[in-house]
Each structure stands twice: as C-alpha cells, then as structure tokens.
C-alpha cells in the first residue's frame, strides 16, 4: 500500500502539477485511511491490506469511523473523493481492476452557502491596517488584492513582481494544476500595491510577460523571504477580529469578491474565469447567495414585506 500511495503522490506532483496544499491534503486523508485499516480485526499486528483487497464495505466502515469521531459531512465527502481519485489512478496504472470507492455514495451535504462579508464590512476590513508603517502597507495591499482579484491564498503568496502589470491593472495567477490566468485588479488595490512596493504607475519594470531583473516575491515577511499562506491566514484573522462578525479566512474574501460581483450584475461566465473554476456549476453557488441577498433586501425595504 505504501508504494501505491507514493506513486499517487508523485503523479499528483509531477504530472498533475498539484499545489503543495492539495498534495498535503491527499496525503493526510490517505494516512488517516491507513490508521483506520490498522484498527480492523482483519489486519493482524497492524499490517495493511493490499489496495486490491479493499471492498466498498471497508470504505463505508471508514466513513462510519470518521463520523463516530464527529467529523463533518463535508470532511467525509472530501476523504471519499480522495479515495476515489487514488483508486482511479491505481486502475489507470494497472495496480487494481476496480474502484471500490466509486461504489460508495457521497454523504448528503445539504445546501450550506459559503460565508461572505457585507460590502460595508469588506470596506471596513480594508481600512484597518495602518499606512504609517511598512507592514501596514503590506497588509493593506494583501487584503485589497485578495478582495479585488478573488485570488486563492496560495495564488497570492505565489505572486512575483513580474506577474503584475500595474499600468493595465492585471495580475497573473497560478491556480490549481499550475494553470495560469490573468485577472483585472481594481484601482484601489493597484494604489495599495504601489504604496507598498514604492513604485509609480509609470514604472514599466513589472507586468505579465515582461522580463524583470529581479524575480522577487511580491509579499514578504520581515526577513525578506516569501510570505507563507499560513501567515496570510493569521493576518486576515487578526484584522477581521475587529469586525462585528468575528474572524474570517482569506477564502471568505474570495467568496465575497464573487458574491459582490454577481450582486452588481456581473456575468457568471466572467466570474468563473476570474475565479479559475473549471466548471460553471462551481460558480453557480454565488447565484444562490445573490438570491439570498435580494430576499433580505426586499424584506428590509419593501413596504409590504412585513
């Protein structure tokens, strides 16, 4: 089993170009599956069964074992998806004949909508970092860039100087599977980046496709090295704790970006492109958020709604 997992992780890294976060998530899920298998009475001395000997019932028992540990249904669904992906790879490579995880039904998740900020809260969040110190300029640029571009935190910390064209207001983001896309950046975010980097709109040394003498990370820590995703998560949490609704994650800013675009009348396909979603159905959840927004607006303002 160890060889089968190592081969899958190598495939994700080399052939699929998966991000370090994605690979780490797959590894964690598969290690947890191994831990479960060692608890089975059919595994003497904790020996792991071969992948071809695992059947759908074993995988259902794994999901039940997770549920007993109070894991959320969304977590169960993700771990089942991991096993399906692993077995698809094993079938493709001839390690096994069938995919037992494909015969297991995904737990019902319901219609839980992602958390988003109101426009007022988003505007307030952008104003919290102090512009009087370098770290404050950096933090404001981070918040403005996340909210203005809809970038994932991994895409944000992966930005290099040459990925920006602040004259045209464009960013080049590297998403899942190392796929690149260009997204527009609002004027306020452009100004925040200029203030942080100390450059003007006439600086032509940056821009997608242009060579830069310094291949430098845009966002760095006080040691001058690239900022980590965890550090960005911490600073977003720090500033968002000042909001009435408490701490948020960088992904809430991504959700807020998409929701506020839809509320403003943006085309769904355009939002899909900016978010880097492969399927339009992934983006369609923001139309449900928009309907919730419209319903709340009617209840609040229509004279016959109460």
matplotlib code that plots the C-alpha trace (Angstrom):
import matplotlib.pyplot as plt

x = [0.0, 2.8, 4.2, 0.7, 0.4, 3.9, 3.2, 0.0, 1.6, 4.4, 1.7, -0.1, 3.2, 4.8, 2.0, -0.9, 1.1, -1.0, -0.3, 1.6, -1.6, -3.5, -0.8, -0.7, -4.4, -4.3, -1.5, -3.4, -6.5, -4.7, -2.7, -5.9, -7.3, -4.2, -4.7, -8.3, -7.2, -4.8, -7.7, -9.5, -9.5, -8.6, -5.3, -3.1, -0.3, -1.5, -0.4, -2.0, -4.1, -3.2, -5.3, -6.9, -8.3, -10.3, -14.0, -16.8, -17.9, -14.5, -14.7, -18.2, -16.9, -14.1, -16.7, -18.6, -15.4, -14.9, -18.5, -18.0, -15.1, -17.6, -16.0, -18.2, -20.1, -18.0, -14.9, -16.3, -17.1, -13.6, -12.0, -14.2, -13.2, -9.6, -10.1, -11.9, -9.0, -6.4, -8.3, -8.8, -5.1, -4.5, -6.9, -5.3, -1.8, -2.9, -2.4, -6.1, -9.0, -11.9, -12.5, -14.4, -14.7, -16.7, -19.5, -19.9, -22.4, -21.2, -22.7, -25.5, -24.1, -27.3, -27.3, -24.8, -23.8, -20.3, -19.8, -19.4, -18.8, -21.2, -19.9, -19.6, -17.6, -15.3, -14.7, -14.0, -11.6, -9.5, -9.1, -7.8, -4.0, -2.0, -0.4, 2.2, 4.4, 5.7, 3.9, 0.7, 1.2, 1.9, -1.1, -3.5, -2.1, -2.7, -6.3, -7.1, -5.5, -7.5, -10.8, -10.2, -8.9, -10.7, -7.3, -6.8, -4.3, -1.8, -2.1, -1.5, 1.7, 3.0, 2.9, 6.2, 7.0, 6.9, 3.3, 1.9, 1.1, 0.0, -0.3, -3.0, -4.2, -3.6, -2.3, -1.1, -2.2, -1.1, -4.0, -4.7, -2.8, -0.4, -2.9, -2.3, -4.9, -4.9, -7.3, -8.1, -7.3, -9.3, -7.8, -7.8, -5.9, -3.4, -2.8, -2.3, 0.3, 2.1, 2.2, 3.6, 6.2, 7.1, 6.5, 4.5, 2.1, 5.0, 7.2, 7.4, 9.6, 6.6, 3.9, 2.9, 5.2, 7.8, 11.2, 12.2, 15.8, 14.6, 12.4, 11.1, 8.1, 5.6, 4.6, 7.5, 8.0, 10.3, 13.2, 12.6, 11.5, 8.3, 5.2, 3.5, -0.2, -0.4, 1.0, -1.6, -4.4, -3.1, -3.1, -6.5, -7.8, -6.1, -7.8, -11.1, -11.5, -12.2, -15.4, -18.7, -18.9, -15.5, -12.6, -12.7, -10.3, -8.8, -11.3, -14.1, -12.7, -12.7, -16.4, -17.1, -15.4, -17.6, -20.8, -20.4, -19.7, -22.9, -24.9, -23.6, -24.7, -21.5, -21.8, -21.5, -19.0, -16.8, -16.8, -16.0, -12.9, -11.7, -12.1, -10.4, -13.2, -13.1, -16.9, -19.6, -21.6, -19.0, -19.5, -23.3, -23.4, -22.9, -26.3, -27.9, -26.1, -27.3, -30.9, -30.5, -29.2, -32.2, -34.7, -33.1, -33.2, -36.9, -37.7, -35.8, -37.0, -40.3, -43.3, -45.5, -42.8, -43.7]
y = [0.0, 2.4, 2.1, 2.7, 5.9, 7.2, 6.6, 8.5, 11.5, 11.5, 11.6, 14.5, 16.5, 15.7, 15.0, 16.9, 19.8, 19.9, 22.6, 21.7, 22.3, 19.8, 17.2, 17.6, 17.2, 14.0, 12.6, 13.4, 11.7, 8.6, 8.4, 8.6, 5.7, 3.7, 4.4, 3.1, 0.0, -0.9, -0.9, -3.7, -7.2, -8.4, -6.6, -8.7, -6.9, -3.7, -4.9, -3.0, -4.9, -4.6, -2.0, -4.7, -6.4, -3.4, -3.5, -0.9, -2.1, -1.3, 2.2, 2.6, 1.5, 4.1, 6.8, 5.5, 5.5, 9.2, 10.0, 8.5, 10.9, 13.8, 14.7, 17.0, 15.6, 17.9, 16.3, 12.8, 13.7, 15.1, 12.0, 9.8, 11.9, 11.3, 7.6, 7.7, 9.7, 7.4, 4.3, 5.9, 6.3, 2.7, 1.4, 3.6, 2.3, -1.3, -1.7, -2.8, -3.7, -1.9, 1.3, 0.3, 3.9, 4.6, 2.3, 4.3, 7.1, 10.6, 11.8, 14.4, 17.8, 19.9, 23.4, 25.2, 28.5, 30.0, 32.8, 36.2, 39.7, 42.6, 45.3, 47.6, 45.0, 44.4, 48.1, 48.4, 45.5, 47.2, 50.2, 48.5, 48.2, 51.3, 53.1, 54.6, 51.5, 49.2, 46.1, 48.0, 49.0, 45.3, 44.1, 46.5, 45.5, 41.9, 42.5, 44.7, 42.2, 39.3, 41.1, 42.8, 39.7, 36.8, 35.1, 32.0, 32.4, 30.0, 32.2, 35.4, 34.2, 32.8, 36.2, 37.5, 41.1, 40.1, 38.7, 42.2, 44.9, 47.8, 50.1, 47.9, 46.7, 43.0, 40.1, 36.7, 34.0, 30.4, 28.2, 24.6, 22.3, 25.2, 26.7, 30.4, 33.1, 36.9, 38.8, 42.5, 44.5, 47.4, 50.9, 50.9, 47.6, 48.9, 52.0, 49.9, 47.7, 50.8, 52.3, 49.0, 48.4, 52.1, 52.2, 54.5, 53.9, 54.9, 52.0, 49.7, 47.0, 44.9, 43.2, 39.7, 38.6, 41.2, 40.2, 41.6, 41.9, 40.7, 37.6, 38.6, 37.6, 40.4, 39.7, 39.0, 38.8, 40.9, 38.7, 39.4, 35.9, 34.9, 35.1, 31.8, 31.0, 30.4, 33.9, 35.5, 33.5, 34.8, 38.4, 38.2, 36.7, 39.5, 42.3, 40.6, 40.1, 43.8, 43.2, 42.6, 39.1, 37.8, 36.1, 35.2, 33.4, 34.6, 32.3, 34.4, 37.3, 35.2, 34.3, 38.0, 39.1, 36.7, 37.5, 41.2, 40.9, 38.9, 41.3, 44.1, 42.3, 40.7, 37.9, 34.4, 33.3, 36.3, 35.4, 31.8, 32.9, 35.3, 32.6, 30.0, 27.5, 24.7, 24.1, 26.8, 24.7, 25.5, 29.2, 28.9, 28.8, 32.6, 33.0, 31.4, 33.9, 36.6, 35.4, 35.4, 39.0, 40.0, 38.4, 40.1, 43.4, 43.1, 42.2, 45.2, 47.8, 46.8, 48.5, 45.4, 42.8, 42.9]
z = [0.0, 0.8, -2.7, -4.2, -2.1, -3.0, -6.7, -6.5, -4.7, -7.3, -10.1, -8.4, -8.1, -11.4, -13.9, -12.4, -11.1, -7.9, -5.3, -2.1, -0.2, -2.4, -2.1, 1.7, 1.9, -0.2, 2.0, 5.2, 4.0, 2.9, 6.1, 8.1, 5.9, 6.8, 10.5, 10.2, 8.3, 11.2, 13.6, 11.7, 13.1, 9.6, 9.9, 12.4, 14.0, 12.3, 8.8, 6.0, 3.4, -0.3, -2.2, -4.3, -1.3, -0.1, -0.9, -0.8, 2.7, 4.1, 2.8, 4.2, 7.6, 7.2, 6.8, 9.8, 11.8, 10.9, 11.7, 15.2, 15.6, 15.0, 11.6, 9.5, 6.5, 4.2, 5.6, 5.0, 1.4, 0.8, 2.1, 0.0, -3.0, -2.2, -2.1, -5.5, -7.0, -5.6, -6.9, -10.4, -10.6, -9.5, -12.1, -14.8, -13.9, -13.6, -9.8, -9.4, -11.6, -10.0, -7.9, -4.7, -3.6, -6.8, -5.4, -2.2, -2.1, -1.1, 2.2, 1.7, 2.4, 2.2, 0.7, 3.0, 1.5, 1.9, 4.4, 2.9, 4.2, 3.6, 1.4, 4.4, 6.4, 3.4, 3.2, 6.9, 6.8, 4.1, 6.3, 9.4, 8.6, 9.4, 6.4, 8.6, 8.8, 6.1, 7.5, 7.5, 3.8, 3.0, 4.9, 3.3, -0.1, 0.7, 1.8, -1.2, -3.6, -2.2, -2.3, -5.7, -7.6, -5.9, -5.6, -3.5, -0.7, -2.4, -5.6, -3.7, -1.9, -5.2, -6.9, -8.2, -9.3, -13.0, -12.5, -12.1, -14.7, -12.5, -15.5, -17.0, -13.6, -14.3, -12.3, -13.5, -11.1, -11.0, -9.9, -9.4, -11.7, -12.3, -14.7, -15.3, -15.7, -15.9, -13.7, -13.6, -10.5, -9.1, -8.9, -5.1, -5.0, -7.6, -5.5, -2.4, -4.2, -5.5, -2.0, -0.6, -3.3, -3.6, -7.4, -9.6, -12.5, -14.8, -13.6, -16.6, -14.9, -13.9, -16.0, -17.2, -20.0, -19.3, -18.0, -14.6, -13.4, -10.0, -9.8, -6.4, -4.3, -4.1, -0.4, 2.0, 5.8, 7.9, 6.9, 3.2, 2.4, 0.7, 3.0, 3.7, 3.2, 7.0, 7.7, 5.4, 7.2, 10.5, 9.4, 7.8, 11.1, 13.1, 11.3, 10.8, 14.6, 14.7, 12.7, 14.4, 12.9, 14.1, 12.4, 8.7, 6.4, 3.1, 1.3, 2.7, 0.8, -2.4, -1.7, -1.0, -4.2, -6.3, -4.5, -4.7, -8.5, -9.0, -6.9, -9.1, -12.3, -13.4, -16.0, -14.4, -17.1, -16.4, -12.7, -13.5, -15.5, -12.8, -10.1, -12.3, -11.9, -14.4, -14.3, -14.3, -11.8, -9.2, -9.8, -9.7, -5.9, -6.0, -7.8, -4.7, -2.5, -4.7, -4.3, -0.6, -0.8, -2.9, -0.5, 2.5, 0.6, -0.1, 3.5, 4.7, 2.3, 0.7, 2.5, 2.2, 3.3, 7.0]

ax = plt.figure().add_subplot(projection="3d")
ax.plot(x, y, z, "-o")
ax.set_aspect("equal")
plt.show()
